[in-house]
Amino acid sequence: MSRIGVFVCHCGENISRTVDVEQVARAAGEIPGVAYACDYKYMCSDPGQNLLKKAVAEHKLDGVVVAACSPRMHEKTFRKAASAAGLNPYLCDMANIREHCSWVHEDKKLATAKAADIVKLMVERVKKGKSLAPITVPVTKRALVIGGGIAGIQAALDIADAGHQVMLVEREPSIGGHMAQLSETFPTLDCSQCIMTPKMVDVANHPNITLHTFSEVEKVEGYIGNFQVTLKHKARSVDESKCTGCGICMTKCPKKKIPNEFDQGHGMRTAIYVPFPQAVPNTPVIDRENCTMFQSGKCGVCAKVCGPGAVDYQQEDRFSVESVGAVVVATGFKLYSIDRKPEGSPIQGYGEFGYGTIPDVIDGLTFERLASASGPTGGKILRPSDGKEPKQVVFIQCVGSRAREKGISYCSKVCCMYTAKHTMLYHHKVHDGQAYVFFMDARTPGKGYDEFWRRAVEEEEAVYIRGMVSRMYQKGEKIVVMGSDIQVGVQVEIEADLVVLATAVQAQDGADLLAQKLGISYDKYNFYSEAHAKLKPVECATAGIYLAGACQGPKDIPDTVSQASAAAAKVMTLFSKDQLERDPVVAKVNEKYCVGCLACKKVCPYGAVEEKEIRDRQGNLVKVVAYVNPGVCGGCGTCQATCPSKSVELDGYTDEQIMAMIESL
């Protein structure tokens, strides 16, 4: 006869407000096989866990059911307590009477009855359960970091400094990301390049970091501790091992009027180029779409002047397969644009702002490049249309952000602060100029942030107008900005020389495709989803994959660096052991009854099902059956539900357990 212990948690008032927990405990005590039942205010607390341990010893319990919150929250907590009391941890289960009962019901009588039924289900499951042992898998102590912005750089350096090998993959020709494009950073107004460049050089020189720029992740297979990653190395048309970075090829290239993406299209570059002077690696790449040699077969100047012979027009894309134990995703963000969107797109453009056709209406990142000493204007604030110095600049916040009618409902978090910074930079460079800011709210949640914003208003003389801009249009050399000031209830019309839009932070192009390759989830805006917002903020639901920076949602630089170091710490924790213990709730195939249809292989989302040959002693093939790799299996149970011959069972969720749960009702 089983001896099950049932412990019902009040969860403060989260459960007890809607469920009569004392009644649930009394009902549990009457279930056949239950030797002990009680309720307690906070079962997850130290006294609560001690109560469980004491009951296991005193009542000689051979199974435990904790009726509380979701198993995702505290299953490990209670299994550790059960293990400490000498019980197999997999004979400890949780009945979710919070998310599945108290939080979704208002009628206390009905909720109590439902909670008692949920407890009864889990008691029957534990009664039919069996002791399981954790699965151990080897760990490849090498990490992959995807994205070479400040998040990827910080994560890679932290992991490498801990003594582990790191591959840093960046799809652009240089690492640095958006932070390399900034002029100064808030709230200290430090030079962005002065902070960023040394870290970029550290990455290039670190003995534990292998840098792959102009490369992308093509495919990811495997599981935590044992991922197989296929990388696509795009052809630079320059041999990195030969190039000395002298730059003579760029000096001699006759194609010099190509808009530079790093300068947001406002500076010019050559067909063979490095994105910016401090680029790492300092190896040029040939833009084949604009190179005369690739378009017409004529030119070849860069190859002729290259002393080391590094230019290679025949170079092709190549692929490599790398083994890693953990993946840090740090792919960053892009900025929303106001241009016309494709038909059917959930995101809309701004027709009221001219869909981006007015040349002197720019975004915040373009303003950063104008203000930067290494930018297209050498740090002078000049209008893109005619190169004149603007005397009146209008900054408009929340363009795209918090605009449900445009398809984006979230706040982009950094816009209030960088707009305040932009007004300061403008005032420092154009002393007789005037900055106006249209804003809805000032959101400054950070150390020294509110003081910084107030400095822009009180000391740098920026005029803040609480209200929205309804329309803007070109009028001669001026841009007429029409809006409202809701604090005084008047319409406002400003003839501006330059308009700077604080546009929404969005997920990178292709973020959803990368998520599908990695097997991680993402929200409707293509930002990657964490496993738990509070308890696992840098972990994905897919074990072994971690998040860092703005790929998860809008973040400023301090938050990004903090999260990157947190992700690196998780990787170091994983690499601290040679063997990884995994949950033994995995599928197993009864080879005697398996007919080899491999329907399970077709539906397995983890790629855990393989073909296995059964041979006799003479080596003759008897039949082919399915085999589940326990190191890869995620325990979802899809194969068990699909198998037509009922040859597959999931440990912890056997047919016998499921039927016992159903019969209990």
GIQUIVEN-V78612 format. One record per pair of residues at least 12 apart in sequence whose ideal C-beta (glycine too) atoms are under 8 Angstrom apart, sorted by the first residue. I is the first residue (numbers start at 1). GAP is how many residues later the second one is. If there is no record, write none. Layout:
i=(I,I)
gap=(GAP,GAP)
//
This chain:
i=(1,2,2,2,2,2,3,3,3,3,3,3,3,3,4,4,4,4,4,4,4,4,4,4,4,4,5,5,5,5,5,5,5,5,5,5,5,5,6,6,6,6,6,6,6,6,6,6,6,6,6,7,7,7,7,7,7,7,7,7,7,7,7,7,7,8,8,8,8,8,8,8,8,8,8,8,8,8,9,9,9,9,9,9,9,9,9,9,9,9,10,10,10,10,11,11,11,11,11,12,12,14,14,14,14,15,15,15,15,15,15,15,17,18,18,18,18,18,18,18,19,19,19,19,19,19,19,20,20,21,21,21,22,23,23,24,24,24,24,24,24,24,25,25,25,27,27,27,28,28,28,28,28,28,31,31,31,33,33,34,35,35,35,36,36,36,38,38,43,43,43,44,44,44,44,49,49,49,52,52,52,52,52,52,53,53,53,53,56,56,56,56,57,57,61,62,62,63,63,63,63,63,63,63,64,64,64,64,64,64,64,65,65,65,65,65,65,65,65,66,66,66,66,66,67,67,67,67,67,67,67,68,68,68,68,68,69,69,69,69,70,70,70,70,71,71,71,72,73,73,74,75,78,78,79,88,88,90,90,90,90,90,90,91,91,91,91,92,93,93,93,93,94,95,95,95,95,95,96,97,97,97,100,101,101,101,102,117,120,120,121,121,121,122,123,124,124,124,124,124,125,125,125,127,128,128,128,128,129,129,130,132,132,132,132,133,134,134,134,134,135,135,135,135,135,135,135,136,136,136,136,137,137,137,137,137,137,137,137,138,138,138,138,138,139,139,139,139,139,139,139,139,139,140,140,140,140,140,140,141,141,141,141,142,142,142,142,142,142,142,142,143,143,143,143,143,143,143,143,143,143,143,143,143,144,144,144,144,144,144,144,144,144,144,144,145,145,145,145,145,145,145,145,146,146,146,146,146,146,146,146,147,147,147,147,147,147,147,147,147,147,148,148,148,148,148,148,148,148,148,148,148,149,149,149,149,149,149,149,149,150,150,150,150,150,150,150,150,150,151,151,151,151,151,151,151,151,151,151,151,152,152,152,152,152,152,152,152,152,153,153,153,153,153,153,154,154,154,154,154,154,154,155,155,155,155,155,155,155,155,156,156,156,156,156,156,157,157,157,157,157,158,158,158,158,158,159,159,159,159,159,160,160,160,161,162,162,162,163,164,164,164,164,165,165,165,166,166,166,167,167,167,167,167,168,168,168,168,168,169,169,169,169,169,170,170,170,170,170,171,171,171,171,172,172,172,173,173,173,173,173,173,173,173,173,174,174,174,174,174,174,174,175,175,175,175,175,176,176,176,176,176,176,176,177,178,178,178,179,179,179,179,180,180,180,180,180,180,180,180,181,181,181,181,181,181,182,182,183,183,183,183,183,183,183,183,184,184,184,185,185,186,186,186,186,186,186,186,187,187,187,187,187,187,187,188,189,189,193,193,193,197,200,200,201,203,204,204,211,211,212,212,213,214,214,214,214,215,215,215,215,216,216,216,217,217,217,217,217,217,217,218,218,218,218,218,219,220,220,220,220,221,222,223,223,223,223,223,224,224,224,224,224,224,224,225,225,225,225,225,226,226,226,227,227,227,227,227,227,228,228,228,229,229,229,229,229,230,230,230,230,231,231,231,231,232,232,232,233,233,233,233,234,235,235,235,235,236,236,236,236,236,237,237,237,237,237,237,237,237,237,238,238,238,238,238,238,238,238,238,239,239,239,239,239,240,240,240,242,242,242,243,243,243,243,244,244,244,245,245,245,246,247,247,248,248,248,249,249,249,249,249,249,249,250,250,250,250,250,252,252,252,253,253,253,253,253,254,254,254,255,255,255,255,255,256,256,256,258,258,258,258,258,260,260,260,261,262,262,262,263,263,263,264,264,264,264,264,266,266,266,266,266,266,267,267,267,268,271,271,271,271,271,272,272,272,272,272,272,272,273,273,276,277,278,286,286,286,293,294,300,325,325,325,326,326,326,326,326,326,326,327,327,327,327,328,328,328,328,328,328,328,328,329,329,329,329,329,329,329,329,329,329,330,330,330,330,330,330,331,331,331,331,331,332,332,332,332,333,333,333,333,333,333,333,334,334,334,334,334,335,335,335,335,335,335,335,336,336,336,336,336,336,336,336,337,337,337,337,338,338,338,338,338,338,338,338,338,338,339,339,340,345,346,346,347,347,347,347,348,348,348,349,350,350,352,352,352,352,353,353,353,353,353,354,354,354,358,358,358,358,358,359,359,360,360,360,360,360,360,360,360,361,361,361,361,362,362,362,362,362,363,363,363,363,364,364,364,364,364,364,364,364,366,366,367,367,367,367,370,371,371,371,371,379,380,381,381,381,381,381,381,381,383,383,385,386,388,389,389,390,390,390,390,390,391,391,391,391,391,392,392,392,392,392,392,392,392,393,393,393,393,393,393,393,393,393,393,394,394,394,394,394,394,394,394,394,394,394,394,395,395,395,395,395,395,395,395,395,395,396,396,396,396,396,396,396,396,397,397,397,397,397,397,397,397,398,398,398,398,398,398,399,399,399,399,400,400,400,400,401,401,401,401,401,402,403,408,408,408,410,410,410,410,411,411,412,412,412,412,413,413,413,413,413,413,414,414,414,414,415,415,416,416,416,416,416,416,416,417,417,417,417,417,417,418,419,419,419,419,420,420,420,420,420,421,421,422,422,423,423,423,423,423,424,424,424,424,427,427,427,434,434,435,435,435,435,436,436,436,436,436,437,437,437,437,438,438,438,438,438,438,439,439,439,440,440,440,442,446,446,447,465,465,465,466,466,466,467,467,467,467,467,467,468,468,469,469,469,470,470,470,472,475,477,478,478,478,479,479,479,479,479,480,480,480,480,481,481,481,481,481,505,505,506,506,507,507,507,507,507,507,508,508,511,511,511,511,512,515,518,518,518,519,519,519,519,520,520,520,520,521,521,527,527,527,528,528,528,528,529,529,530,530,537,537,538,538,538,538,539,544,546,546,546,547,547,548,548,548,548,548,548,549,549,582,582,583,584,584,584,585,585,585,585,585,586,586,586,586,586,586,586,587,587,587,587,587,587,587,587,587,587,587,587,588,588,588,588,588,589,589,589,589,589,589,590,590,590,591,591,591,591,593,593,593,594,594,594,594,594,595,595,595,596,596,596,596,596,597,597,598,598,599,599,599,600,600,600,600,600,600,600,601,603,603,603,604,604,605,605,605,606,606,606,606,607,608,608,608,608,608,609,609,609,609,609,610,610,610,610,611,611,611,611,612,612,612,612,626,626,626,628,635,635,637,637,640)
gap=(32,31,60,61,124,125,30,32,33,56,57,58,59,60,27,29,30,31,57,58,59,60,61,119,122,123,29,30,31,32,47,50,51,54,56,58,59,60,19,22,23,25,28,30,31,32,58,59,61,113,117,30,31,32,33,36,41,44,45,48,57,58,59,60,61,13,16,17,20,29,30,31,32,35,59,60,89,111,12,30,31,32,33,34,35,39,57,58,59,60,29,30,31,32,31,57,58,87,91,29,30,55,84,88,89,53,54,82,83,86,87,100,85,83,84,85,87,88,90,93,78,82,83,89,92,93,96,88,92,18,46,94,17,89,93,15,43,73,88,91,92,95,12,13,14,89,92,93,37,39,88,91,92,95,88,89,92,90,94,89,24,25,26,19,23,25,13,17,23,25,35,24,30,33,34,28,29,32,12,14,26,29,30,33,28,29,31,32,26,29,30,31,28,29,26,25,29,24,28,29,30,63,64,66,14,18,23,27,28,29,62,27,28,29,30,54,57,58,61,12,26,27,28,29,27,28,30,48,51,52,55,26,27,28,29,30,25,27,29,30,24,26,28,29,22,23,25,460,459,462,20,19,14,16,13,43,44,39,41,42,494,495,562,35,38,39,40,34,29,32,33,36,28,20,23,24,26,27,22,18,21,22,18,13,14,17,13,548,544,545,540,543,544,539,541,533,536,537,539,540,532,535,536,533,526,528,529,532,523,528,521,452,453,519,520,451,447,448,449,450,446,447,448,449,451,495,496,443,444,445,446,86,87,88,89,442,443,445,494,87,88,440,441,442,86,87,186,435,436,438,439,440,441,85,86,87,183,184,185,23,24,184,434,22,23,24,25,180,181,182,183,13,16,21,22,23,24,181,182,183,184,185,428,432,22,23,25,73,83,85,178,180,182,183,184,14,21,22,23,24,182,183,185,23,71,181,182,183,184,185,368,22,23,30,182,183,184,185,401,402,404,20,21,22,24,26,27,28,29,55,63,65,26,27,28,29,30,181,183,400,27,29,46,49,399,407,410,411,414,26,179,181,397,398,399,400,409,410,412,413,16,18,23,25,176,178,396,397,412,15,22,46,47,50,411,45,394,406,407,410,411,414,173,175,393,409,410,412,413,416,12,47,50,53,172,412,42,45,46,49,52,406,407,410,411,414,49,169,409,412,413,46,48,49,47,406,410,413,45,44,407,408,411,43,44,45,42,43,44,42,43,45,155,157,35,41,42,43,44,43,46,47,48,62,41,42,43,44,45,43,44,45,63,41,42,103,40,41,63,101,102,106,110,111,112,39,100,101,102,105,106,107,25,28,36,38,105,20,24,99,100,102,103,104,155,154,155,187,13,16,17,378,12,13,16,17,20,82,96,98,81,83,184,187,188,191,186,190,185,186,188,189,190,192,196,242,187,237,241,236,372,231,232,234,235,263,266,370,230,259,260,261,262,264,265,260,232,235,85,179,181,81,78,80,79,77,76,77,69,70,19,21,68,19,20,22,71,16,17,18,19,15,16,18,12,13,14,15,297,300,301,12,13,14,101,299,298,107,297,298,299,386,410,320,321,383,408,409,101,102,319,320,350,356,358,100,101,319,349,355,97,99,405,96,97,98,99,100,317,93,94,95,92,93,94,95,98,89,90,91,92,88,89,90,91,85,86,87,84,85,86,87,83,80,81,82,83,47,48,49,50,79,35,48,49,51,54,74,75,76,78,34,45,46,47,48,72,73,74,77,70,71,72,73,76,41,43,70,66,67,68,40,41,65,67,63,64,66,36,37,38,61,27,37,57,58,59,23,35,52,53,56,57,62,20,22,23,24,34,49,50,53,17,18,19,48,49,38,45,47,15,16,35,36,37,12,13,14,12,13,15,29,32,13,15,116,14,13,14,107,106,112,113,98,99,101,102,105,100,103,104,109,110,118,102,108,109,108,15,16,19,20,21,12,13,14,15,19,30,39,12,14,98,97,96,16,25,27,20,19,13,219,249,250,218,219,220,244,245,248,249,191,217,218,219,217,218,219,220,236,239,240,243,185,189,191,199,211,216,217,218,219,222,217,218,219,221,234,237,177,180,183,218,220,176,217,218,219,172,173,174,175,217,218,221,171,172,173,174,175,28,29,30,168,169,170,171,63,64,65,72,167,168,169,170,12,19,26,166,12,15,16,17,18,23,61,62,163,165,16,17,15,62,61,178,53,59,60,61,57,58,59,57,49,56,117,118,119,120,46,116,118,119,148,118,119,120,114,115,116,121,141,25,26,23,24,25,30,119,137,138,139,111,118,138,140,22,136,137,138,139,137,138,139,140,51,54,55,58,136,137,138,139,18,134,14,55,58,133,12,51,54,55,58,50,49,12,44,45,48,49,52,117,114,115,92,91,109,41,44,40,43,106,107,108,39,41,42,43,106,41,42,44,102,103,104,105,106,33,40,41,42,43,103,104,105,106,107,41,42,43,44,75,85,87,100,102,104,105,106,24,27,28,40,41,42,43,104,105,107,41,42,73,85,103,104,105,106,18,19,22,40,41,42,43,105,13,17,41,42,70,104,102,103,104,105,12,103,104,106,14,101,102,103,104,38,101,96,98,117,94,115,143,144,32,143,90,92,93,142,30,92,140,141,142,143,91,140,141,142,87,90,23,25,26,27,28,37,86,27,29,32,35,36,139,84,18,20,81,83,32,33,35,36,42,31,35,13,78,12,14,33,37,39,31,32,36,38,33,34,35,27,29,25,26,27,28,26,27,29,58,60,25,26,27,28,27,29,30,31,43,45,25,26,27,26,27,28,22,110,112,111,18,20,27,19,20,21,16,17,18,19,20,25,15,16,12,13,14,12,13,14,27,20,20,17,18,19,16,17,18,19,20,13,14,15,16,12,13,14,15,18,45,49,19,20,15,18,19,20,21,44,18,43,15,16,17,40,14,13,22,24,27,23,26,86,87,20,21,22,25,19,20,24,25,26,12,19,23,24,12,23,17,22,26,29,25,28,29,32,31,30,21,24,25,16,20,12,15,16,18,19,20,14,15,48,49,52,46,67,68,50,65,66,67,68,22,42,44,47,49,64,65,13,21,41,46,48,50,52,53,61,62,63,64,40,60,61,62,63,36,37,38,39,58,59,57,58,59,21,23,34,56,52,53,54,31,32,51,53,54,49,50,52,15,27,28,29,30,47,48,13,28,43,44,45,26,28,38,39,42,43,48,25,35,36,39,34,35,29,31,33,26,27,28,30,25,20,21,24,25,26,17,18,19,20,30,16,17,18,19,13,14,15,16,12,13,14,15,13,21,22,20,15,17,13,16,13)
//
